[in-house]
Amino acid sequence: MASIHREVLIDAPPEQVWDAARDIGALHTRLVPGFVVATLLEEGARVVTFGNGMVVREPILDVSDERRRIAWGAEGTPMTHYSASFQVIAENGRTRGVWIADLLPNAMAPQVAAMMEEGLAAMKKAMESNRGS
């Protein structure tokens, strides 16, 4: 199983980043605009439309305010397994965002890693441009 670990340092307070991350139905407007263009909530899941046109149903496994961590899966993709988490960590008034994804088949790892990097770049841009909002 491929395991991808990516981090980003965001020049915004962790409270701001977590508030946007925990708003699971607003990926496209608050957390990663452009990377995600639409988010539709369903019972226990969200349906995400990415900027590249891909549509994925993501069952929400956990949203922990205590740990500032969200965990989700993915359905409707070529992958046979996908589970991921994103955690917001305070770091000297800024935020370290940690995104970890485990997936099968291993051959999908480069494509998923590239999407994760694109998503984190969109997050950094959105959060820093709305710092303190």
C-alpha positions as CSV (number, residue, x, y, z in Angstrom):
1,M,0.0,0.0,0.0
2,A,1.3,3.4,-0.9
3,S,1.4,6.0,1.9
4,I,1.9,9.6,1.0
5,H,2.7,12.3,3.5
6,R,2.7,16.0,2.6
7,E,3.0,19.1,4.8
8,V,2.6,22.8,4.2
9,L,3.4,25.8,6.4
10,I,0.6,28.4,6.2
11,D,1.1,31.9,7.5
12,A,-2.3,32.0,9.1
13,P,-3.5,31.1,12.6
14,P,-4.5,27.5,13.2
15,E,-7.9,28.5,14.4
16,Q,-8.7,30.0,11.0
17,V,-7.3,27.0,9.0
18,W,-9.2,24.5,11.2
19,D,-12.4,26.5,11.0
20,A,-12.2,26.2,7.2
21,A,-11.1,22.6,7.2
22,R,-13.8,21.4,9.5
23,D,-16.5,23.1,7.3
24,I,-16.7,19.9,5.2
25,G,-19.2,21.2,2.8
26,A,-17.3,24.4,1.9
27,L,-14.0,23.0,0.4
28,H,-14.7,24.9,-2.9
29,T,-15.4,28.3,-1.2
30,R,-13.2,28.3,1.9
31,L,-10.4,25.8,2.0
32,V,-9.2,25.0,-1.5
33,P,-11.1,27.1,-4.0
34,G,-10.1,26.3,-7.6
35,F,-8.6,22.9,-6.6
36,V,-12.2,21.9,-5.7
37,V,-15.0,23.7,-7.6
38,A,-18.1,22.1,-5.9
39,T,-18.9,20.3,-2.7
40,L,-22.3,18.6,-2.1
41,L,-23.1,17.2,1.4
42,E,-24.8,13.8,1.7
43,E,-25.6,11.8,4.8
44,G,-22.1,10.9,6.2
45,A,-20.3,12.0,3.1
46,R,-19.5,14.8,0.7
47,V,-19.4,14.7,-3.1
48,V,-16.4,16.7,-4.3
49,T,-15.9,18.0,-7.8
50,F,-12.3,18.8,-8.5
51,G,-11.0,21.5,-10.9
52,N,-9.8,18.8,-13.2
53,G,-13.4,17.5,-13.6
54,M,-13.0,14.4,-11.4
55,V,-16.0,13.7,-9.1
56,V,-15.4,11.7,-5.9
57,R,-17.7,10.7,-3.1
58,E,-15.8,11.0,0.2
59,P,-17.3,9.3,3.3
60,I,-16.4,11.4,6.3
61,L,-14.8,9.1,8.9
62,D,-14.0,11.6,11.7
63,V,-13.9,15.3,12.4
64,S,-12.1,15.9,15.7
65,D,-12.0,19.4,17.1
66,E,-9.8,18.2,19.9
67,R,-7.1,17.0,17.5
68,R,-8.0,19.5,14.7
69,R,-8.1,16.4,12.4
70,I,-10.4,15.3,9.7
71,A,-10.4,11.8,8.2
72,W,-12.1,10.6,5.0
73,G,-12.2,7.9,2.3
74,A,-12.9,8.0,-1.4
75,E,-15.4,6.1,-3.6
76,G,-15.9,6.2,-7.3
77,T,-12.2,6.3,-8.3
78,P,-9.9,3.8,-10.0
79,M,-8.4,3.2,-6.5
80,T,-9.4,0.0,-4.7
81,H,-8.5,1.7,-1.3
82,Y,-8.1,5.3,-0.2
83,S,-8.1,6.7,3.3
84,A,-6.7,10.1,4.2
85,S,-6.5,12.6,7.0
86,F,-5.6,16.2,7.3
87,Q,-4.5,17.7,10.6
88,V,-4.0,21.4,11.6
89,I,-1.0,21.9,14.0
90,A,-0.2,25.2,15.7
91,E,3.4,26.4,15.0
92,N,4.4,29.8,16.4
93,G,1.2,31.5,15.4
94,R,1.2,29.8,12.0
95,T,-0.2,26.5,10.9
96,R,1.4,23.3,9.8
97,G,-1.0,21.3,7.7
98,V,-0.4,17.6,7.5
99,W,-2.1,15.5,4.8
100,I,-1.6,11.7,4.8
101,A,-3.1,9.4,2.3
102,D,-3.0,5.6,2.1
103,L,-4.0,4.0,-1.2
104,L,-4.1,1.1,-3.5
105,P,-3.0,0.3,-6.2
106,N,0.5,1.7,-5.6
107,A,0.7,2.8,-9.2
108,M,-1.8,5.6,-8.4
109,A,0.6,7.2,-5.9
110,P,2.3,9.7,-8.3
111,Q,-1.1,11.0,-9.5
112,V,-2.5,11.3,-6.0
113,A,0.7,12.9,-4.6
114,A,0.5,15.6,-7.4
115,M,-3.1,16.3,-6.5
116,M,-2.3,16.6,-2.8
117,E,0.5,19.1,-3.6
118,E,-1.9,21.1,-5.8
119,G,-4.5,21.0,-3.0
120,L,-2.1,22.2,-0.3
121,A,-0.9,25.0,-2.6
122,A,-4.5,26.1,-3.1
123,M,-5.1,25.9,0.7
124,K,-2.0,28.0,1.5
125,K,-3.1,30.7,-1.0
126,A,-6.6,30.8,0.3
127,M,-5.7,30.9,3.9
128,E,-3.0,33.4,3.6
129,S,-5.1,35.7,1.4
130,N,-7.9,35.6,4.0
131,R,-5.6,35.7,7.1
132,G,-7.6,36.7,10.1
133,S,-10.9,36.5,8.3
